Every structure is written in structure tokens, then in C-alpha cells.
């Protein structure tokens, strides 16, 4: 009778492990993926600020602003920096003066969540690419 009880306990432990291990892995991967997304958003925000700093200096060209933004994105290890759309507006209204507004759009891809979601449900849209954007506005000099 005692051996039979032990077998049942072993089976229960196996079942508990089979349920909890995938959940723990999913939570761990989600933390990793959203950490990557947050880091990407931070790089985009700082790149937009760097572009705005260059744009407010009198005599700089749009090419210089674009170069500053792309350089920052490249240093931040964003692999699609060369193709990310950058919108430069040097005449944005700000009170009684004008400001330079830099807007960046960047496609973000989940490394693990998207493929895993499609393994579970092939028509799932969970983990699909999303477009992140960042905007920086600074008052023009002079």
C-alpha cells in the first residue's frame, strides 16, 4: 500500500512540474522581450533628442540632423537605423517662437514571443511587429 502512494506522489510532482515550467519560461521570456522593447524605445527617444539638439543650431542642414539621429541609433545597436523614417520640422510652433521637431518611427520585432505564439496558434497576431515612435521638440536659437 505504501509503494502505491509513493507512485501517485511522483506522478503529482511530474504533473506540477509539467504545468509550472512552461509558465515560468513564458514569464521569463516576456520579461526579456519587454526589456528589449523598452531599451529600443529609450534609444529612439535619445536619438530624437540628439537630432533636435543639432536641428536648433543655426546653419545646420537636414542631412546633418539625419546623420546625428542615425549615428545615435547605430551606436544604440538598432539594426534598422538606416531605413527608419525621420521627419524633421524646423518650424513647429512653440508659444511666440518656433521650434524644431524630430519624429522617428522604428519597426520593432519580438525575437521569441512572435514565433512561439505562431507555433501555438498559426493565425495569432500576438508578438507581431510593431512600430515605435519618438518625438523631441526644442526651441530654435535666435
JOHU-V573210 format. One record per residue. N is the residue number from 1. RES is the residue in three letters. PHI is phi in degrees with one decimal (* if undefined). PSI is psi in whole degrees, 0 to 359 (NA if undefined). D_CENTER is the distance of its C-alpha to the mean C-alpha in whole Angstrom. Layout:
n;res;phi;psi;d_center
N;RES;PHI;PSI;D_CENTER
N;RES;PHI;PSI;D_CENTER
//
This chain:
n;res;phi;psi;d_center
1;UNK;*;322;58
2;UNK;-65.7;319;55
3;UNK;-62.3;322;54
4;UNK;-63.7;320;53
5;UNK;-64.5;320;51
6;UNK;-62.6;318;49
7;UNK;-61.4;317;48
8;UNK;-64.6;322;47
9;UNK;-66.4;320;45
10;UNK;-63.7;320;43
11;UNK;-64.8;322;42
12;UNK;-66.5;320;41
13;UNK;-65.4;321;39
14;UNK;-64.4;318;37
15;UNK;-64.9;318;36
16;UNK;-61.7;318;34
17;UNK;-65.0;320;33
18;UNK;-64.3;331;32
19;UNK;-85.6;317;30
20;UNK;-80.6;325;28
21;UNK;-61.3;313;27
22;UNK;-61.8;324;25
23;UNK;-65.6;317;23
24;UNK;-64.2;319;23
25;UNK;-64.0;318;21
26;UNK;-62.5;316;19
27;UNK;-64.7;318;18
28;UNK;-62.8;315;17
29;UNK;-65.8;321;15
30;UNK;-63.2;319;13
31;UNK;-61.9;316;13
32;UNK;-61.2;312;12
33;UNK;-64.4;316;9
34;UNK;-72.7;333;8
35;UNK;-64.3;317;8
36;UNK;-62.7;318;6
37;UNK;-63.6;317;3
38;UNK;-64.7;319;5
39;UNK;-63.4;319;6
40;UNK;-62.8;316;4
41;UNK;-63.3;321;5
42;UNK;-64.0;318;8
43;UNK;-63.2;318;9
44;UNK;-62.0;316;8
45;UNK;-61.6;314;11
46;UNK;-68.4;325;13
47;UNK;-65.0;320;13
48;UNK;-64.5;320;14
49;UNK;-63.8;318;17
50;UNK;-62.4;318;18
51;UNK;-63.3;320;19
52;UNK;-65.4;322;21
53;UNK;-61.1;319;23
54;UNK;-72.6;322;24
55;UNK;-66.6;331;24
56;UNK;-80.1;348;27
57;UNK;-77.6;127;29
58;UNK;-62.0;138;32
59;UNK;91.0;358;33
60;UNK;-86.5;150;29
61;UNK;-97.2;165;28
62;UNK;-63.1;328;25
63;UNK;-64.1;322;25
64;UNK;-66.4;322;25
65;UNK;-65.2;312;22
66;UNK;-60.5;317;20
67;UNK;-61.3;318;21
68;UNK;-62.7;318;20
69;UNK;-66.6;311;16
70;UNK;-64.3;322;16
71;UNK;-61.6;316;18
72;UNK;-63.5;318;15
73;UNK;-65.1;322;12
74;UNK;-66.9;316;14
75;UNK;-62.7;328;15
76;UNK;-80.3;7;12
77;UNK;63.8;37;12
78;UNK;-91.6;112;10
79;UNK;-71.7;343;12
80;UNK;-105.2;26;12
81;UNK;-61.9;324;13
82;UNK;-67.0;333;16
83;UNK;-106.7;0;16
84;UNK;-71.2;130;13
85;UNK;-68.6;134;15
86;UNK;-124.0;122;16
87;UNK;-105.6;126;19
88;UNK;-114.9;121;21
89;UNK;-125.6;108;24
90;UNK;-91.8;1;26
91;UNK;-122.0;31;29
92;UNK;-68.2;133;26
93;UNK;-70.0;138;29
94;UNK;-143.7;95;29
95;UNK;62.5;235;32
96;UNK;-96.4;12;35
97;UNK;-132.9;186;33
98;UNK;-115.1;162;30
99;UNK;-137.3;163;27
100;UNK;-100.2;130;24
101;UNK;-118.6;125;21
102;UNK;-113.3;127;18
103;UNK;-123.2;129;15
104;UNK;-121.0;136;12
105;UNK;-115.8;140;11
106;UNK;-143.8;130;8
107;UNK;-79.7;125;8
108;UNK;-109.9;131;5
109;UNK;-113.5;133;8
110;UNK;-77.3;133;9
111;UNK;-77.1;320;11
112;UNK;-114.4;317;14
113;UNK;-60.7;319;13
114;UNK;-62.7;305;14
115;UNK;-61.0;322;17
116;UNK;-67.5;319;18
117;UNK;-62.4;322;18
118;UNK;-73.8;335;20
119;UNK;-68.1;319;23
120;UNK;-74.0;313;24
121;UNK;-137.1;103;24
122;UNK;-56.4;336;24
123;UNK;-97.5;8;23
124;UNK;-67.9;143;20
125;UNK;-103.1;2;17
126;UNK;-65.3;134;15
127;UNK;81.4;9;12
128;UNK;-67.9;164;12
129;UNK;-60.0;148;10
130;UNK;-135.0;156;8
131;UNK;-100.9;119;8
132;UNK;-94.2;149;6
133;UNK;-140.1;153;9
134;UNK;-138.6;143;11
135;UNK;-130.6;136;14
136;UNK;-131.6;136;17
137;UNK;-127.4;131;21
138;UNK;-137.7;143;24
139;UNK;-67.2;137;27
140;UNK;-71.0;148;29
141;UNK;-72.9;154;32
142;UNK;69.1;NA;35
//
